[in-house]
Every structure is written in structure tokens, then in C-alpha cells.
């Protein structure tokens, strides 16, 4: 698994310079979507995707 799934700048504590940080409602939505993506992928293995 990747160490860094920071799909947007605001996910990174060190690199976040977003001026909307305090009022943006997109971050928790993207965070949930990322977690659901990982959860879905974790249900499968290599044998599931190769014929």
C-alpha cells in the first residue's frame, strides 16, 4: 500500500497552504471517498483481477 494517499494538498499537514482550510467542506468528503476506495480494494487480491 502507498504511504501517501494525499490526493489534495490539504491532506498533508506539512504541505497544506490552502487558504480555504478553515471553511472548506470538500476535505471530509474526499477523506471519506479515499477510505471507501481503500476499503473496497482491500476486499480483493491479485487472483481476483487476473484471468
Order of alpha helices (4+ residues) and beta strands (2+ residues): alpha-alpha
